[in-house]
């Protein structure tokens, strides 16, 4: 059994914690619905992007849609969400077109 994919994920999550602002540097976890509710109420943030990790975790980016605050959370398959990073000045980027695509 290989633990390499889990190790890479663990290192990336640890890196996010080290880069996070002091306010969210310590793990802050709760049920996903409660975390989303708190972020919506306090910062008016809502999910704008999501992806599933190779271990089944859900990574979500939330913003206030005004270029103000943003938050990244990771939710375990059991439903526990943890704040990974947060900040200000979020900017959406135009998605690149795949090479060879016809528009």
C-alpha positions as CSV (number, residue, x, y, z in Angstrom):
1,X,0.0,0.0,0.0
2,X,1.4,3.4,-1.0
3,X,1.0,6.4,1.3
4,X,2.6,8.8,-1.2
5,X,-0.7,10.5,-2.3
6,X,-1.7,11.0,1.3
7,X,1.7,12.4,2.2
8,X,1.6,14.9,-0.6
9,X,-1.9,16.0,0.5
10,X,-0.7,16.3,4.1
11,X,2.3,18.4,3.1
12,X,0.1,20.8,1.0
13,X,-2.4,21.2,3.8
14,X,0.5,21.9,6.3
15,X,1.9,24.5,3.9
16,X,-1.4,26.2,3.7
17,X,-1.6,26.4,7.5
18,X,1.9,27.9,7.6
19,X,1.0,30.5,5.0
20,X,-2.4,31.4,6.6
21,X,-2.9,34.6,8.5
22,X,-2.5,34.3,12.3
23,X,-6.2,34.5,12.7
24,X,-6.7,31.1,11.0
25,X,-3.3,29.5,11.6
26,X,-4.7,27.2,14.3
27,X,-7.1,24.5,12.9
28,X,-10.7,25.8,13.0
29,X,-13.0,22.9,12.3
30,X,-16.8,22.2,12.5
31,X,-19.6,20.6,10.6
32,X,-19.6,21.9,6.9
33,X,-23.1,23.5,7.2
34,X,-22.0,25.4,10.3
35,X,-18.7,26.6,8.7
36,X,-20.5,27.7,5.5
37,X,-23.2,29.5,7.6
38,X,-20.6,31.3,9.7
39,X,-18.7,32.5,6.6
40,X,-21.9,33.6,4.9
41,X,-23.1,35.5,7.9
42,X,-19.8,37.1,9.0
43,X,-18.1,37.7,5.6
44,X,-20.9,37.2,3.1
45,X,-18.8,34.5,1.4
46,X,-20.2,31.7,-0.8
47,X,-18.4,28.9,-2.6
48,X,-17.1,29.7,-6.1
49,X,-14.9,26.7,-6.8
50,X,-14.5,23.1,-5.6
51,X,-12.5,20.0,-6.2
52,X,-12.2,16.5,-4.7
53,X,-8.9,15.3,-3.4
54,X,-7.5,11.8,-4.1
55,X,-8.5,10.9,-0.5
56,X,-12.1,12.0,-0.9
57,X,-11.8,15.5,0.8
58,X,-13.7,18.4,-0.7
59,X,-11.6,21.6,-1.2
60,X,-13.7,24.7,-1.6
61,X,-12.8,28.4,-2.3
62,X,-15.3,30.9,-1.0
63,X,-15.4,34.6,-1.7
64,X,-17.6,37.6,-1.1
65,X,-17.8,38.2,-4.9
66,X,-16.5,41.8,-4.5
67,X,-12.8,41.2,-4.5
68,X,-12.7,41.5,-0.7
69,X,-12.4,38.4,1.5
70,X,-11.7,34.8,0.5
71,X,-11.5,31.5,2.4
72,X,-10.3,28.0,1.5
73,X,-11.9,25.1,3.4
74,X,-11.3,21.3,3.3
75,X,-14.2,19.0,4.2
76,X,-13.5,15.4,5.1
77,X,-15.7,12.5,3.8
78,X,-17.2,12.4,7.3
79,X,-18.4,16.0,6.9
80,X,-15.9,17.9,9.1
81,X,-14.7,21.2,7.5
82,X,-11.5,23.0,8.5
83,X,-10.4,26.5,7.5
84,X,-7.1,26.2,5.6
85,X,-6.4,29.7,4.5
86,X,-8.1,33.1,4.4
87,X,-7.3,36.6,3.1
88,X,-8.3,39.6,1.2
89,X,-8.1,40.8,-2.4
90,X,-9.4,37.8,-4.3
91,X,-9.3,38.1,-8.1
92,X,-11.0,35.8,-10.5
93,X,-8.9,34.8,-13.5
94,X,-10.1,34.0,-17.0
95,X,-10.0,30.2,-17.6
96,X,-7.5,29.3,-20.3
97,X,-8.9,27.6,-23.4
98,X,-7.6,24.1,-24.0
99,X,-5.1,24.0,-26.8
100,X,-6.5,22.9,-30.1
101,X,-10.1,23.9,-29.2
102,X,-12.3,25.5,-31.7
103,X,-14.5,28.3,-30.6
